[in-house]
Amino acid sequence: MLEGKNQQCLDIQESQDQAKEEYARALGDVQTRFKAEAKEATLTLDNLARQIQDGQAALNRTVLEKDTRIEALKLEKGQLEGELSQAERRLAEQAQQYQQTIEELTRAQSMEASALQMEHECAVKLNQEKDFEIAELKREREQMAADHRDTNEMLSTSVAGQKQLTKLLRDKDLFVETLKAKATEAQRELDQKEAQQQAREKGQMGPMGKRPLCLSGHVVGSGENGDSVAPVSGAPGEGQPTCISNPTEPGTGAGPVEGEGWNILEELPDPASSTMRNL
């Protein structure tokens, strides 16, 4: 029985030894496997660390490049903003200068237009006054012509009034000369005003020549020293001016009086009628 137990103990001991050997083998395998896995993990960790370092370095380079580009863009932006500000200031100054120039030109144009308007109104007013004076002279001429006809009828029936008629005729000639002087003065003033107005409006209307007028066998024109009255000699077309019987008043647009002209001294009345009435 004791041997059986010893044998059993030996079997148990043997099985334990086998179990220990198996456990030792298994533990060695596990340790070997764990070491290999630890080594692989270490290699993997090293690779990952290197990759992380490389990635961090690349990231740092990218960030540095980005920062460099940002700084360059900021500098370029500052330069562009400065240039833009300068361009805006120049444009504002030029716009202000252009506006001032436009305002000055507008004021000058307004002043010139006002001055031309005033001169035109003065010329029209003067022409109207001269027309009124000419109409008055024509009415006086007609009245004197009627008086002259009445005087001729009265003196034709009286031989005794011949001497008085002669005296009245001399008075008539003197009055005719006075009217000639007045007509010449009025025509000279009109010609001077027309010449001044033509000189001012020469750039817009162009030059206009004068046409001499015939007054009772005399030509009213412009000489070297101003207006003059010269007698007409020779036939028309031989270097002599043509008489205008019904001219239009220059600068007024008014036409001639029906049946009348500038030759207002051809039928001047005789002041004898008023003298005869006084007698």
Secondary structure, DSSP 4 states (H G I P E B T S, - for coil): -HHHHHHHHHHHHHHHHHHHHHHHHHHHHHHHHHHHHHHHHHHHHHHHHHHHHHHHHHHHHHHHHHHHHHHHHHHHHHHHHHHHHHHHHHHHHHHHHHHHHHHHHHHHHHHHHHHHHHHHHHHHHHHHHHHHHHHHHHHHHHHHHHHHHHHHHHHHT-STTHHHHHHHHHHHHHHHHHHHHHHHHHHHHHHHHHHHHHHHTHHHH-------EEETTEEEEEETTEEEEEE--S-TTSSPPPP-SSPPPTTT---PPTT--S-TTTTPPPTHHHHHHH-
